[in-house]
């Protein structure tokens, strides 16, 4: 540790740190200043100031950090946190100046594997977090020389007790646009259905996301299969997306308008709400004109 404030102690075994789950013994624990810690690049897991965090803060105030974090030195100074982001945040909220850590010499792939494995068994992990984490670990293992898609996926899932097939599905979720991955997190799209949607082009995914947002409905596995089949055949359109998603609850499947196309008629500064107000105003004017002419004529113009 750089600086006179560092305090080191030798542990008799790794069990003292991790309750028997470790792989080494006698590692030195060093107290480093909080200001010298930096987050892991691309860290996929949320660190929330929620009720659980508050409980952790109270525990830290009372007992201190019982399980040191794992860090590695940063080229520009300080330390990158590999494992212990929640403990780091708890130390900050508890008003501590230092945090006990184990400093290891790790390359990017080794750090990624440790980072994912130390977080993946948490109960509150979102599908989107798993998708990013599994993809990161998968790529790290491949860099390390793991061979074969199936064997690598199985290895990725070992720490979480999940099959290679499940891991592959989560990794596919990383190909979804933000709107759709949000629906997976919100249980409106299942993992299996999300995997099918991940093969759609980004524009097609946007149609699905916009239609789900407008209708407020969930998406079934059968619907996801229909959408993928049409996409692979090059036949998927925004109108077909609307019709397929409308089948579930028998909603009126009339006309869907692409927001992207509509925006081309408005100044860039216009908000979605302003655009909506203009459209309703124009539609109301059109309706009044058609009512004065008779709705039969209006139907002929559609």
N, C-alpha and C positions, 0 to 999 in steps of 0.2 A: 504493500500500500504506500502510495506517495503521501508525505505529510506526517507530522508528528501525532496527529489525532487518531491515527489508525491503531486499532487494538486487535491483536491476533491471539487465537487460542487453538490448541490441538484437540480434536475430538477423538475419543477412544474408538468409535466406530461410526459408520454411516447411519446405523440405526438410530443414533442420537438425533440425527437430522430428519430422517424420513420414515421412521417407524418400521424399518425392516424392508423397505421397498427399493433401497438404493443398490448401486453396483460397485461402490468403492468404499474405502474406510480411511479414517485419519486425515480428511481434507481440512485445510485451514479455513477458519471463518474470520472474515475481516469486516470491521465496521467502516463503511464508506459514507461520505457526506451525501445527503439526498440530492443536493444540487449537481452532483457529478453523474447522476444516473440518467440514461436516455432510453426511450422505448425501443423495442425490437422493431426493425424495419418491416412494415407490412403486417404488424400484429393483428390477427383477425378477430380476436376476442374482445367483447365489450368489457369495460371497467366502469361500472355504474355506481354512483353515489346513492345507493338504495338502502333498504332496511338491512339487508345482509352486510353491506359495507359498514353501516353504522355499528352493527354487532362486532364486526372485525376490529373497528376502531376502538371500541370499548375494551375488547380483549387485549389489544396492543397497549393501551394505556395502563391496563392492570398487570399484564404479564410480560409485555414486550413481544418481540418477534421470536416465536418458538422454532420456526423452520426458516433458515436463511434462504435468501434468493440465490439464483445462479446468474452470474454476469460474465461478460468477456470485455476485454479492453477495447476501446474505440481508437482508431488511428488518430483522430483529432483531439484525443483527451477524454477522460471520463470513462464510463462503463455502459455498455448496452445490456439491458435487462433481458435475459433469456427466459428465466422462470421467476415469477414473483411480482407481476405487475399489480395485482390486487393488494399485496402486502406493501408494495411501494406506495400506492395511493393511500392506504390506511395509515402509513407512517406520516405522510404529509398532513392528513386530516387530524392526526393525533398530535401534531406539532413537534414531531421528532426531527432532529437535525441529521441523524445517521441511521443507516439500516445495515444489519448483519447480512453478509453475502459470502458466497464461495466464488472466487475468481478462477475461471478455467480458460485454457487456451483451446479455442474451438473455431473450426472453419464455419462457413455459412451453412453448409448442409448439416453438420453435426448440431449446430445451434438450432436450426429449424426443427429437427426431429425432437430435440429435448423440449423446445417451446411448445410444440403441438402435443406431445405425450403428457406434459405436465398440466395441461388444461382440458384435454378432450373428455375426461371422465366427469366433468362438472354436470350437474343436472339441468342447469338453465341455459344450455347452449342452443342457439337458434340454428336452423338448417343452413342459413346463409353463412354463419360462422364455421360450421362444419365443412361446408363446400370449400371455402377458402383455405381452411387449415389442412384438410385432406389433400387438396391440390398442391399445397406447399410441401407437405411431407412426401407426397408421391414423387414430385420432381426432385426433391433432395435425395431420396433413395435411388432414383434412377441415375443421378449424378454420381452417386457412390458406387455404382456398378450393379445395381439390382437388375435382373433380366426377366422379361416376360411380363405382360400387362397383368395377368391374373395373379402371379406370385407377388408382384410388387403391391398390388391392391390388397391382397391378403395381409401382407406385412404392415401396411398402413393401418388396417383396422384392428390389429392385434391389441393395441393398448386400450381400445375402447370396447373390445369384445364384439366387433361387427365383422360381417363377412366381406370378402373382396367385392362381391356383387353390389352390396349396399354402398361400399366406399366408391365404386365406380359411378353409381347413381348420384351420390353427393357431389363428386367432382364435376359431373355434367351440369349440375345446378350453377356452377361458376360461369357458365356460358349464357345464363339468363340475364336480361336487362334488369335494371334496378326495380322497376315496377312489378315485374313478375316474381322476382325473388322475394319481394316484400309480401306478395300474396302467399307464397310458400311459408314464410315465417308466420303469417296470420292464419294458417290452416285453411285457406281457401283453395289451395292447390296442393295435392299430395306429392310426396317425393317421387313416386313412379310417374305421375302425370307431368311433374316438372321436368323430369328427365326427357320425356317425349317432346315437350315444348322447347327444350334447349337446342333441338335440331332445326328449329325454324330460323329463318333469316331475321336480323334485328328489326327490320321494318315490319315483318309479320308478327313478331313478338309485341311490337308497339301496338298493333291493331288489337291483339288479344288483351293487352293491359288496359287500353282505352275503353274497350267494350265492357270488360269486367268492372271497371270503375264506374261506367255509366249505368250499368244494370244492377250492380251490387250483388251479383250472384257468384257462387263458387263454380269451379270447373271440374268436371268429372273425368275419370280415366278414359272413358269412351270418347268424350269430346276431344281430349288431348290427342287420342289416336287418330281421329278424323282429321284434325288440323295438321298433324304430321304427314299423314298420307297425301293430303292435298298439296302440301308444301313440296314434298318430294316429287310430286307429279308436275310441279310448276303451275298449279291451278288455284292456289289459295289467293283470295282477294279479301279486302276489308268487308265487303258485303257478305261473303261466305262465312267469315269469322262471326259476324253479327248473327247470321241465321243459325249457325251451329250452336253458339252459346245461348241463343234464345230458345232452343228446343227444350232445355231442361225444365223450365217453369211455364212454358207456353206463352211467353210474353209476346207482345205485338212486334213482329219482325218487319218493320217498314224500311226506313232509309237511315243509313249511318253516314255521317259526314266526317271526313278526316280533318282533325284540328290543324294538321300541318298544311293542308291545302287551303283551309279557310283563312289561316293567318296571312296568306299571301295577299289578301284583299284589305288588310288593315295596317296602320302604321306600327312599326316595331315596338313602340312604347305602350301600345294597348295591352291591358291585362286580359286574362281569360274572362273575367267577369264583365269587363267593358265590351268585349266581343260578343258575349252572350246577350247582353242588353240590346246591342244594335241588331242582332239577328232576330230577337223576339219582336222588336219594334217593326222591322221590315216585314216579318211574317204576319203581324197583326194588321198592318196596312194591306198586305196582299189578301188576307182573309176577308177584310171588309169590302175590298173591290170585288172579290169573287162572289161574296154573298149578295152584293147588289146586282150581279149578273146572273146569279142562280148557280147553286152548287153542281148541277148537272154539267154545266159548261166547264166548271172547274175540274171535274173528274176527267173530262175528255182531254184536258191539257196535261194530265200527269203522265 
